[in-house]
Amino acid sequence: MSLDPVNRLSSIVALIQRRQSAAEGATPARSKATARSRSKPAVALDSLGKRVMARIDAIAPDDPQRRRKVFTTFIEAALLNELGENLINDAGFHQMVDTISQTLLEEPLLSAQVETAIDALLSAPG
């Protein structure tokens, strides 16, 4: 059985959104407003991509942790895109990003897909 890493990440994001909504005591009206605020126009996604690539370019080419940092940067951007930029200031957000990144990096079934994603990020024009 082949696992699609994008679908798996989407499932993780959906679970986090449900838990975040439950923790915040979101009402249906609030949930709809939050969902609308999270939908990103193409321009915003382009800007997000540029910011991610700028952060990746800032990682030293000889950094022994470069591949891990590139993947973590991608996961952080994906979560911020899905859950809202305001999470960047949340005390537990970076720990959550590190935990998710580490879990995905250590998952043997995703190894090839993760390496392919990292290679694509490193070869993308910045």
Secondary structure, 3 states (H helix, E strand, C coil): CCCCHHHHHHHHHHHHHHHHHHHHCCCHHHHHHHHHHHCCCHHHHHHHHHHHHHHHHCCCCCCCCHHHHHHHHHHHHHHHHHHCHHHHHCCCHHHHHHHHHHHHHHCHHHHHHHHHHHHHHHHCCC
